């Protein structure tokens, strides 16, 4: 009897059903008529269960990837900082010009790798929603001067003219300084990377549109290789460049503009591009 009972249990199939019933009163009567149906949804439930398992597995993979990338960024940054510091020190004390040039190449490569690691860290922080804004009042002139000095040095080694407007000494802005400087650096880095000759200009103005609220209008223009019209929005996507051959020629992982756009959205700002090849 026990074996027969177990065999019967093994033949049981679980079915999921969805039921719907509505009660309608009968005219001139105290009774009701009931209408309804039972819909078998077993197949749908199996699909939902499978999707839930896949979602959980994907979430575990994403969390593992985030932990790995964050840990690697921290671990790689420490020796990179030491490498940058040592090569700069050696460049100052090495009399041989050829050796100094080699040291500068090492330093430049290390700084480039450090920038990529920082972009990956920023991108992961944006995805997790763990990057927060701390707006304060700043003098616009004092906020932009370090960025301008930095790019004057970067552009000095190329056949490019760098132009920028003068800032009102008393102009005040209320925003997150780190975010704004990061956004400008990302866009200016792109301009320097893709411009071999000609000029790059940076214009920063306080602008008051019709609704009466002050806005900060930042314009970066360059005489670089340009972007086809059908690629203008594509380059805002993460890990994307207008042409994959650019990755081999100019480097980069295609995260910069995506980070800039996300930061601007959180600052209630927008980014637009106008370009031709």
N, C-alpha and C positions, 0 to 999 in steps of 0.2 A: 504493500500500500504506500509506504514511504517513497519508494522509487517512482511509483506511478504519479504521486503528488509532485515530486521534483520535476518529472518530465512535463507535467502540465504547466508548472511555473515557467519553464524554459520556453514554452510556446506563447506566453503572454506578450502582446504588443501594446506599447503605450501610444495613445492617440491624443493629440491636442485638438480641442474644438473651441470655436468662438460661438457664443449663443447670444441671440437677440430676441427679446419678447416685448410686445406692446399690448396693453389691455385697453379694449374699447368697450364702453358701456352700451348695452342694448337699449334701444329706445323703449320707453314705457315699461321698463323692467328694472329690477334691482340686481340683475346679473350682468356679467361682462363676458365678452368673447376675447380669447387670447390668440394672437397671431405671432408667429416667430419662426426662427430657423436655427439650425446648428450647422456651422461651417467648419469642416475639418481643415486645420492649419498646421498639421504635423510637419509637412515639407518646409513651410515657412519657418517654423520653430527650429528645425534642424539647420537651416541656412543662418538664422540669427545666432544660434549657438556657435556655429563654426566661425562666423564673423567676429563674435565676441572673443573667441580664443585667439584668432589672428590679430585682433586689436591689442589684446593683452601681450601677446608675443612681440608685436611691433613696439609697444610702449617700453617693454623691458629692453629691447634692442636699442631704442633711442636713448633711454636713461644710461645704459652701459656705454654707448658712444659718447654721450655728453660728459660722463665721469672720466672716460679715457682721454678725450680731447682736452678737458680742463686740466687734468693731472699732467698730461704731456706738455701743455703750454707753460705750466708753472715750472716743471722740471727742466725744460729746454731754455726758459728765460734766464735762469740763474747762471749757467755757464756762458750763455750769450753775452750777458752783461759783463762778465769777467773778461771774455774775449774782446769785446769792444773797448773796455777800459785799458787792457794791456796793449792792444795794437795802437791805440791813440798815444799811449805813453811811449811806446817804442818809436813811433813816428817822430815824436818830439826830440828824442835823444839819438836817433840814427842819422849819421852824417851823409850816408850814401843815398843819393836821390832815387836810384832804382829801387832800393829796399824800401824807401819811404813810399814810393808809388805802390809797391806791393802791399804795404801795410794799409794804405788808404783803400785799396780794392777789397782787402779782407774786412775792413771796418764797414765799408759800404754794403757788402754782401750780408754781413751779420745784421746790420740795421734793417735791410730789406726783409730778412727772415723774421726779425723781431716784429716788423710791421704786419707781416702775414699772420703771425701768431696772435697779435692783438686784434686783427680783424676777425679771426675765427672765434676768439673769446667774446668779442662784442656781438657777433652774430648769434652765438649760443645764448648769451644773456638776453638778447631781444626775443628769441624763440621761447625762452622760459619765462619771459616777463619779469626778470629780476633786475633789469636796468632801470634805475629811477632818476628822475630829474630833480635838481636842487636849484631853482632859479633865485638869483639875487640881483641887486642893482650894481651895474658896472659902468665905468667910463668906456664908451665905445673905442676911443683912441687907444687906451691902455689894453683893451681886450684884443685888438687887431694887430698892434705893433709887433708882438712876438712872432705871429704867423707870417707877417710880411718880411721880417728880418730872416726868418728860416728859409723862405723861398727865394729871397735875394741871393742867399748862399747857394741853394740848389741850382738856380738858373744861371749863376755866374759861369759855370763850367760848360754851358751850351751856347750856341749861337742864337740866343733868344733875348729880346728886350722885354723887360718887366715894367709894367706901368700900374700905378694904383692912385686912387684919389686921396686927397687930404681929408682928415676927419675933424669935425668940430670939437674943440678941446673940452667943451662942457656937455656934449651929448651923452645922455644916460640911457641905458637899456636894462630891462628886467628880464633875465633869462638864465639858462644854465651855461656857464662859460665853457666848461669842458665839452659839452655837446656841440655848441656852436663852433668852437675851434676845431673839433674833430670833423665836422661836416665840411668846413672850408678847406681843411687839409686834404680830405679825401678828393674833393673836386679839383683842387689845385694840383695834387699829385697826378691825377689823370691828365690834366692839361700839360704838365711838364713831361710826362711819359710819352704822350702821343704827338708832341710838337718838336720837330727837329730844327726848325728855323722860323724866323718871323718874330711874333710877339705874343705875350700873354698879359692880359689886363685883369685886375681885380677892382671892382667898384662896390663900395658898401655905403648905402644911403638910408637915412630914416625917411620913411614915406608915409604920408597921411592920406589914405583914400577917402572916398565920399562918406563912408560911415563914421569917420572921425577918429578911429582907433589907429594909433601909430603902428607901423609895420617896418621891419628891417628887410630891405631889398638888397640881396647880394648877387652880383653878376660876375661870372668868370667867362672871359672870351679868349680864344686862342686861334692860331693859324695852323692847327694840327691837321691830321689826315682826314678828319671828318667822319660822319656816321651816316649811312644810308637811311632814308626816311622810314623804311619798314623795320628798322632795327632800333629806333629811338626808345620805344617802350621795353623792348626785349632786354636791353642792357641794364634795366632796373631790377631784373630778376637775379636771385643769388646764383653764383657759380656760372654766370653767363657773360660772354663778350660778344661784340658785334660780329666778329669773325674769329673762328677758332685758331686761325694762323697767327692772330695777334698774341695769343697766349704764348706761343713758341718764340715769337719775335720780341715782345715787350714784357712778358712775364705777368705775374699776378694771378689771383684765383677767382676774380670776378665777384667779390663780395662788397667792395667799397661803396658803390652807388646804392646797393640794396640797403646797406647800413645807414647811409646818409638819408635815404628816403624814409626809412622807419623812424629814425630820430626826428626828422622834420614833422612827420605825421603826429608824433607824440607831443611836439611843440606847437601843434595847430598850424603848421606851415606846409608849403607845397614846394615841389621841385619840378621845373620844366626844362626841356632841352630843345634847342633849335640848331639844326646842323645839316650840312650836305657834304658828300664825299669830296 
